[in-house]
Amino acid sequence: MKTYFHRIKQILPWLVAIGIFIYLFNKYPLNKVLISLSYVNLLPFIAFSLAYFFIIYFTDSLVMTYVFKRFAYPVKLKDILLARGVTYLIMIVSYPASQVAFAYYLKRRYKIPILEALGIFMFILFIDLLWIVTLALGGSFFQEHIIAGVDLGHLVLVCALILYLFAFLWIGFWGRWFDKISTKLFTCDFIEKQRKRQIFNIFEKTRFFDYVRVGLMRIPIHFTIIISVYILLLTFNTSIPFTKILGNIPLVFFIGTLPITPGGLGTTNAAMVELLYKYISGPIFEAGLITPQDLIFAATLLWMFTNYLLKGIIGITMLRFASKDLFKATSENEEEKLEKETTPININC
C-alpha cells in the first residue's frame, strides 16, 4: 500500500504539469509557438545555452566538492562532475531520485554514509532557497504583481519572513545559541535525539560563516539564472529592460520552487509569460503574427527543452565512465524511504 501511494505521489506532479501545459497550449496555440520559434537566431542561442549549462554544471560541482571537503570527506572534483552528470539524467524524471542516486554513488565511491550525503545536499539546497526568496523579495519591490487575483508581492513577503525566522531558529538551534536561555528545553532527550539523526550531522558541524561562505560561492549560479532570460530574449531579436529582468525573474523561480510540478514545469512557463509580456519589445511584433505572450511562451519552451536535452546528453555521456550499478538503490523500499528524507522543494536549474 505504501508503494502504491508513493507511485501516486510521483505521478501526480506530472499530471498537474500536463494539465498546465494543456491550458497554456490552448491559450497560446501551437502554430503561434512555431512562428515564434522561427525568429530565434540559432547559433547565438546554442552558444549561450552551452555556456549557461556548463557554468551551472561546473559551479554546482565545485561548490559541492568544497562542502564535502569542508566536512572531512576528501572527494575529487572529477568524481563529483561525473556523478552530477549522471544524476542530471535521473533529475529529468525525479529530483528526489537523483539526489538518492548521487548519495548511493558517494557511498560506494567514498564510503560516505547515505544520510550524511543527503544532509549535505539539504544544506546546499537550504542556502539556494534563501537566495531565491531573498532575490524574489527584492524583485517584489520594483512593481506590483497580481497573478490570478493573488498579490504575489505580499505572498513573497510572507514567505520570506517565515523563511528568515525559520533560518534564524534553525541556525541558532544547531549552533546552540538558545541553550543558555533554557537548558532543559533545548537539551531534553527528544531534542538531543533529533540532533543525533545522521541526516542532520552536517548542521551539527556547521557554523554561521559556513552558510555565508557557501552562499557567496553560489552567487554565480543565481546571477547566471537571472541574466539567462535577458540573453535568451535577445536571441529572438527582442529585449526587456534589465531592471524588469532583475525584478521579475527571481519571482518566476520562486514560483518554480513550489512543489507543484516536477522542476517547476509549466508553473515557471506560465509565470514567465504573466510577469514579462508587458515589458518586451521588438520589430517582430509589428507584423501582428504573434503576441509578446506567444513569443515568451515559445522561448521558455525552447529553453526548457534545450536544458533537458543537454542534461540527457551529459548524463548518457558520463554514464559511459561509471557503472550504473554505483547509482542504484539496494532495494525499492529503501529508495522510497530515502526519497522521503529529501526535500520536496524544486530547484532545478
C-alpha positions in Angstrom: 0.0 0.0 0.0 2.8 2.4 0.9 4.4 1.7 -2.5 1.1 2.4 -4.2 0.8 5.8 -2.6 4.4 6.5 -3.3 3.8 6.0 -7.0 0.7 8.3 -6.9 2.9 10.9 -5.2 5.4 10.6 -8.0 2.8 10.7 -10.8 0.6 13.5 -9.5 3.0 16.4 -10.1 3.4 15.2 -13.7 -0.3 15.1 -14.2 -0.5 18.7 -12.8 2.3 19.8 -15.2 0.4 18.2 -18.2 -2.8 20.0 -17.2 -0.9 23.3 -17.0 0.6 22.8 -20.5 -2.8 21.8 -22.0 -4.1 25.1 -20.6 -1.1 27.1 -22.0 -1.2 25.5 -25.4 -4.9 26.2 -25.6 -4.1 29.9 -24.7 -1.0 30.1 -27.0 -1.7 27.8 -29.9 1.0 25.5 -31.4 1.1 27.4 -34.7 1.9 30.7 -32.9 4.6 28.9 -30.9 6.2 27.6 -34.2 6.0 31.0 -35.8 7.7 32.5 -32.6 10.4 29.8 -32.7 11.2 30.7 -36.3 12.6 34.1 -35.1 15.4 32.6 -33.0 19.0 33.2 -34.0 20.1 29.6 -33.7 23.9 29.9 -33.4 23.8 32.6 -30.6 21.1 30.6 -28.9 23.1 27.4 -29.0 26.3 29.1 -27.9 24.6 30.8 -24.9 22.7 27.6 -24.0 26.0 25.7 -23.8 27.7 28.4 -21.8 24.8 28.6 -19.4 24.6 24.9 -18.9 28.3 24.4 -18.2 28.6 27.4 -15.9 25.8 25.9 -13.7 27.2 22.4 -14.0 30.8 23.3 -13.1 29.9 25.8 -10.4 27.4 23.4 -8.7 30.0 20.6 -8.7 32.8 22.9 -7.5 30.7 24.1 -4.5 29.6 20.6 -3.7 33.2 19.4 -3.7 34.2 22.2 -1.4 31.4 21.4 1.1 32.2 17.7 1.2 35.9 18.5 1.8 34.9 21.1 4.4 33.3 18.3 6.4 36.1 15.9 6.1 35.2 13.9 3.0 38.1 14.3 0.5 36.1 13.9 -2.7 37.6 14.7 -6.1 36.1 17.3 -8.4 36.2 14.9 -11.3 34.1 12.3 -9.4 31.5 15.0 -8.4 31.4 16.2 -12.0 30.8 12.6 -13.2 28.2 11.8 -10.5 26.3 15.1 -11.1 26.4 14.5 -14.8 24.8 11.0 -14.4 22.2 12.2 -11.9 21.2 15.0 -14.3 19.7 12.2 -16.4 17.7 11.0 -13.4 16.7 14.6 -12.5 14.8 14.9 -15.7 12.2 12.5 -14.2 12.6 13.0 -10.5 14.7 15.4 -8.5 14.5 13.4 -5.2 15.5 10.2 -7.0 18.5 12.0 -8.5 19.7 13.0 -5.0 19.3 9.5 -3.7 21.3 8.1 -6.7 24.0 10.7 -6.0 24.1 9.6 -2.4 24.5 5.9 -3.3 27.4 6.8 -5.7 29.2 8.6 -2.9 28.6 5.7 -0.5 30.1 3.2 -2.9 32.9 5.5 -4.1 33.9 7.2 -0.9 32.2 5.3 1.9 30.2 8.4 2.8 27.0 7.4 4.7 24.0 7.9 2.5 22.1 10.0 5.0 25.1 12.3 5.6 25.3 12.9 1.9 21.6 13.7 1.7 22.2 16.1 4.6 24.9 17.9 2.7 22.6 18.2 -0.3 19.9 19.6 2.1 22.4 22.1 3.4 23.2 23.4 -0.1 19.5 23.4 -1.1 18.7 25.4 2.1 21.2 28.1 1.0 19.8 28.2 -2.5 16.3 28.6 -1.2 17.4 31.5 0.9 19.0 33.1 -2.2 15.8 32.6 -4.3 13.5 34.0 -1.7 15.8 37.0 -0.9 16.1 37.8 -4.6 12.3 37.4 -5.1 11.7 39.7 -2.1 14.0 42.3 -3.7 12.2 41.9 -7.0 8.8 42.3 -5.4 9.5 45.9 -4.5 10.1 47.0 -8.1 6.4 46.9 -9.1 3.0 45.4 -8.1 2.5 41.8 -9.1 -1.1 40.4 -9.3 -1.5 36.9 -10.8 -4.9 35.2 -10.9 -6.0 37.6 -8.2 -3.1 36.8 -5.9 -0.8 39.6 -4.7 2.5 37.9 -5.5 4.5 40.6 -3.7 2.5 40.1 -0.4 2.9 36.3 -0.8 6.6 36.6 -1.3 7.0 38.9 1.7 5.1 36.5 4.0 7.1 33.5 2.7 10.4 35.5 3.2 9.6 36.5 6.7 8.6 32.9 7.6 11.8 31.5 6.0 14.1 34.1 7.6 12.5 33.3 11.0 13.0 29.6 10.3 16.6 30.1 9.2 17.4 32.1 12.4 15.9 29.4 14.6 17.4 26.6 12.6 21.0 28.0 12.5 20.6 29.1 16.2 19.4 25.6 17.2 22.3 23.8 15.6 24.7 26.4 16.8 23.3 26.0 20.3 22.6 29.7 20.6 19.5 29.1 22.7 20.8 26.6 25.1 21.7 29.3 27.7 18.1 30.6 27.5 16.6 27.3 28.6 18.9 24.4 29.1 16.1 22.0 30.0 14.1 22.8 26.9 16.9 22.7 24.3 18.8 19.8 25.8 15.9 17.4 26.5 16.0 13.8 25.3 13.8 14.4 22.3 15.9 17.4 21.1 19.1 15.5 21.6 17.7 12.6 19.7 17.0 14.9 16.7 20.5 16.3 16.9 21.9 12.8 16.6 20.0 11.9 13.4 22.5 11.1 10.8 20.9 13.3 8.1 21.4 16.3 10.4 25.1 15.6 11.2 26.3 18.4 8.8 24.1 21.0 10.6 25.7 20.0 13.9 29.1 20.7 12.5 28.2 23.8 10.5 28.9 27.3 11.8 27.4 30.6 10.8 30.2 31.6 8.5 29.9 28.2 6.6 26.5 29.4 5.5 27.9 32.8 4.5 30.9 31.3 2.6 28.8 28.7 0.7 26.2 31.3 0.0 28.8 33.6 -1.6 30.1 30.6 -3.7 26.6 30.0 -5.0 26.3 33.6 -6.4 27.5 32.8 -9.9 24.7 30.2 -10.2 21.9 32.6 -9.3 23.4 35.5 -11.3 23.6 33.3 -14.3 20.0 32.2 -13.9 18.8 35.8 -13.8 20.7 37.1 -16.8 19.9 33.9 -18.8 16.4 35.1 -19.6 17.6 38.6 -20.7 20.1 37.0 -23.1 17.6 34.3 -24.2 15.1 37.0 -25.4 17.9 38.9 -27.2 18.5 35.8 -29.3 14.9 36.3 -30.6 15.7 39.9 -31.6 13.6 41.2 -28.7 14.5 42.9 -25.5 13.3 43.7 -22.0 14.8 46.4 -19.7 17.3 44.7 -17.5 15.7 46.3 -14.4 12.5 44.3 -15.2 14.5 41.1 -15.5 16.1 41.8 -12.1 12.6 42.5 -10.6 10.7 39.6 -12.1 13.0 36.6 -12.8 13.6 35.8 -9.1 9.8 35.8 -8.7 9.5 33.3 -11.5 12.0 31.0 -9.9 10.4 31.5 -6.5 7.1 30.1 -8.1 9.1 27.3 -9.7 10.4 26.1 -6.3 6.9 25.3 -5.1 6.4 21.5 -5.1 3.5 21.6 -7.6 5.1 20.2 -10.7 8.5 18.4 -11.4 11.2 21.0 -11.7 8.7 23.8 -12.0 7.5 22.5 -15.4 4.5 24.6 -16.5 4.5 26.9 -13.5 7.7 28.7 -14.5 6.4 28.9 -18.1 3.1 30.5 -17.1 4.8 32.8 -14.6 7.4 34.0 -17.1 4.6 35.0 -19.6 2.5 36.8 -17.0 5.3 38.7 -15.4 7.3 39.7 -18.5 5.0 40.2 -21.5 4.2 43.8 -20.7 7.8 44.8 -21.0 9.1 43.0 -24.1 9.6 44.9 -27.3 11.0 44.2 -30.8 10.3 44.6 -34.5 9.0 41.0 -34.8 5.7 42.1 -33.2 5.0 44.8 -35.9 3.6 42.3 -38.4 1.0 41.2 -35.9 1.6 37.4 -36.5 2.5 36.8 -32.8 1.9 38.5 -29.5 4.5 39.1 -26.8 2.9 36.3 -24.8 3.3 33.8 -27.7 7.0 34.7 -28.0 7.8 34.4 -24.3 5.9 31.1 -24.0 7.8 29.7 -27.1 11.1 31.0 -25.7 10.6 29.3 -22.4 9.7 26.0 -24.1 12.8 26.1 -26.3 15.0 27.0 -23.3 13.4 24.2 -21.2 13.8 21.6 -24.0 17.4 22.6 -24.6 18.3 22.4 -20.9 16.7 19.0 -20.5 18.4 17.8 -23.8 21.8 18.9 -22.5 21.2 17.2 -19.2 20.3 14.0 -21.0 23.4 14.1 -23.3 25.7 14.8 -20.4 24.0 12.1 -18.3 24.4 9.5 -21.1 28.0 10.6 -21.7 29.1 10.4 -18.1 27.4 7.1 -17.7 29.9 5.6 -20.1 32.6 6.4 -17.5 30.9 4.9 -14.5 28.8 1.7 -13.9 25.2 2.5 -13.4 25.2 0.0 -10.5 27.0 2.6 -8.5 23.9 4.7 -8.5 21.3 2.0 -7.9 19.4 1.7 -4.6 19.8 -1.6 -2.8 16.0 -2.1 -2.8 12.9 -0.3 -4.0 11.7 0.1 -0.4 14.9 1.7 0.7 14.9 4.1 -2.2 11.3 5.1 -1.4 12.3 5.6 2.3 15.3 7.8 1.3 13.3 9.8 -1.2 11.0 10.8 1.7 14.1 12.2 3.5 14.8 14.6 0.7 13.1 18.0 0.4 10.1 18.4 -2.0 11.4 21.8 -3.0 12.1 22.2 -6.7 15.4 23.9 -7.5 16.1 22.6 -11.0 18.5 25.0 -12.8 
